[in-house]
């Protein structure tokens, strides 16, 4: 098997490299990348880590109260609890090498929709995190993966996560991206949920404002499987997250939630695609955006329901808050529903803080700035408060408070803090 | 009892416009500490405008007259500075704020006011004890304190919550804008109980209402009729009963 693995691995990488070369990096001419300033990536002169790349051991911005199951620094696994990580280079000795089969299962998506970035990750990923939950198992504590990049030079790192949740099993997974310096994290996460499996994924991109992030998450759901995603775009100069969910089994459902908060000259993209491939599949989506200063935000929510697929429901909401004259948000609901047996709703709004609410808070003694912060934090709190882990919620509330420049709002259930 | 005390609020010949429309047209009114004044009057007379204008809401144009609070020019202050100086408006339509815990909001407001006076922030345990004590008065339980501010509250819950805020912030001047609107008999009694518990010699109330039933609970010291932007008649408690019986048509200056 190891011979086969080496051959497969080499072939896989070579094919990925060739595809990356062929497809190139996304361009603004591509419809899905229309608003993303990819020039920073194309012209940035980013290079993958080498054996000489330093790997500091203690990443900042760890989520207090959670034990990291695996920490990756500059692409290499540097430890953590005895965990489910596997180095692709060590893979033959580990049952996790089956991951190659998983990668192949997503091959058509990479080919058709992923563009060059996914192939680039496949060609360059060194250590991957494999999280595999056997059928029927229920993990009580979240699995926490941290990917940290620390770069003086223009480093491009390729985090890779592969998640399989077996029949009827359940898992909460926290994927935390941090980075300092002029780096670019190009992450790919693949998820397979077997029949009746359940996954809650919290994805936090919390890199420094000088770094870049592109992340793609692919999920395939079996019969009656459920997926919940919480996608936070907290940092980065250029930040993009694509989540693609294929509801492949009858009765599968997904709940997509996300928050982007961008200030300065930052750019944050959040994109989702849901394929309703099977009968009685359900998707629910709530993404919120908060844009300050000169920041730009983009939300795309694409929903595809094939002809002949019965009894689907889909609901998508994208309220946004603009806190300056110059801030911009582009919101694009894209419903492609090719039959009549679907209940669909979508709504996108772009607004400012309500003058009534501001006056109400000021009439209680809060100054204007404080009132703005409290109302903004309250807007964002709806997304933070639904995160299925207390330490992560607290981490995000601290981030929110800091990002809004002072005393923010507490969670709705403040009394328990 | 009040004749000797200095005025807390002196409104003199106040003129206020909303856009191009004059709403208050020469309103004069004086409140002393310890007094409760009720303002009644037909729709569109300017009652709510008066309350909002005094609290500092935007959208009103001051075209004449003065408002002095504790001897200072109230109109020179931002809304938050009025609140910090002890002015409180109980809203007719309290604003729902999903995402902020009711109790957290109370503590934030109390601390903002304390800080402006150079006081320390209140200790967390002291605050909980304080808020529980005040909440009991208007029968607000812990569950309601943990819910988001006014979010999904019934009409009665919202009004009780306004009174709770007032009780916690302990203002010197309480403006109650149609606090009785939308309340059933039980809620009205509860809200009135909360207001009455706050009455003391240091505090004044301006109660805006359409109905005598609130006043039968509160027993105000003075009743004024505001019509067409001015106080057209003042009297005691019995004036409210007369208005309830006869309407406003008989008053000079009423529309």
Interface residues (C-beta under 8 A of the other chain):
Chain A: X354 X355 X356 X357 X359 X360 X361 X362 X363 X364 X365 X366 X367 X368 X370 X371 X374 X375 X377 X378 X379 X380 X381 X382 X385 X407 X409 X410 X411 X412 X413 X414 X415 X416
Chain B: X55 X56 X57 X58 X78 X79 X80 X82 X83 X84 X88 X89 X91 X94 X95 X97 X98 X99 X100 X101 X103 X104 X105 X107 X108 X109 X110 X112 X113 X116 X128 X142 X145 X146 X147 X148 X165 X169
